Structure formats: C-alpha cells, structure tokens
Amino acid sequence: MTADHLSTTLQALADPTRRAILARLALGEATVTELAEPFDMSFPAVSKHLKVLERAGLIEQGREAQFRPRRLRPEPLRDVAGWLESYRRFWEQNLDRLDVYLKELQQAEKTGDDKGETK
Amino acid sequence: MTADHLSTTLQALADPTRRAILARLALGEATVTELAEPFDMSFPAVSKHLKVLERAGLIEQGREAQFRPRRLRPEPLRDVAGWLESYRRFWEQNLDRLDVYLKELQQAEKTGDDKGETK
C-alpha cells in the first residue's frame, strides 16, 4: 500500500470491469474462474484486474479452500465514502435549490388552478 | 463526457493534487493563478490537472470575470457517493462486529471489576 492509499483505491475503482468484479463479490466470495466467466475475458486478463484490486486492499484471498476464492474488503470503500462526506453539503445544497424551484413551480401551478377561487 | 462517466470521475479523483484543488475550490471559486500558488507548480502543470477535472465535470469556469475563476461542480461526486452506497452495509457490518467485540471486552472488564461484589 502506498502512502496515498486513497489514490490507489480510486485508481482501482476507475474501471468498469473492476467495479463489476466488486459487484459480483458483494454477492459472496468467488474463484478466479467464476469471476472470469461473465466477462468473456482470459484468465490472465482477469488476474491482472484482481491484482489491481488486491493491491488497493479492495479484495483478499481466502486461505481455506483449494481455489482460494476472492472476497470483498470494504475498508478502502469506507475511506472513499469518508473523503466524499466533506463534499456532501455541495450536492445537497444543489438538491435544496432544486427542491425550492420545484415547490415554486407547484405553487405557481396551484395558484393557476385556484384562479378565481376564494377560500 | 464518456459513456462511463463514473470511471472518468474516479480517474480524475485518483490524484492527490487534483483532490487538493477540489478542496481549495470547496472554499470558494479561484483563478488558475490562485490555484497554482500553494502547489509550487507551473501554470501548464496546473492547467493540465484542471482539464482532467473539467472533463470529469468536477469543475467549471465562471463566465463573468476576466480571469474566469473555476468553481466546484458537485454532481459527479454525488454519483460516486451513490455508487458507494450499495457497499455501505459491508463496512457497517464490520463496524458492528467491532462494536460487539468492544462490548464483550467492556463486559469482561466489568466482570473483572465486579469480582467478589454482589449487587
């Protein structure tokens, strides 16, 4: 693991095949053969992706079974989520603004509907 | 923006200088000169990082001012957070297990403290 493990993690996640491998492992551990199957990829190509994920600490090999199935390690994902947390207020602010806009639209619509009515 | 914008975003974030630029922009918009200052980097080097962030939609240029300051765009970060959300149960499970372990430790300690006492 490098000093900048967050960069290593983000780099490992920046590939759709590697994210699909993680999604598969979220369902339970799997051997390299099982992981290779849905991707129509060669064993060495999958192994290369697995090495990147392993270096980032996103997966680990079980020791019990003969085929050493891989399993998910969530800790680096938690670290990414932790880093993102300080930016949450920015997208929530934007959603708040959208919310205000939608409420204004609804209000305008309602005022339109109510035209002429007195309550 | 490529079809796989999540990979583009993660790739853009996988660099400590680019994350530092985002952290600076989280404090408010800034010109390229202002962004270059703390990094002791050349203007072209910073511009290259800004281009990567801009391609990922993580920053945008203001149109008002002469120096077109950059500002943060949080939407791609929200998408990363959304992707991560389906993995949250994994790290929270792990924390739950740690919690159970700590409670067991405390219980064992308490039992030790209470030794001989009857309440």
Interface residues (C-beta under 8 A of the other chain):
Chain A: D4 L6 S7 T8 L10 Q11 L13 A14 D15 P16 R19 L22 A26 L72 P74 E75 L77 R78 V80 A81 W83 L84 S86 Y87 R88 F90 W91 Q93 N94
Chain B: D4 L6 S7 T8 L10 Q11 L13 A14 D15 P16 R19 L22 A26 L72 P74 E75 L77 R78 V80 A81 W83 L84 S86 Y87 R88 F90 W91 Q93 N94
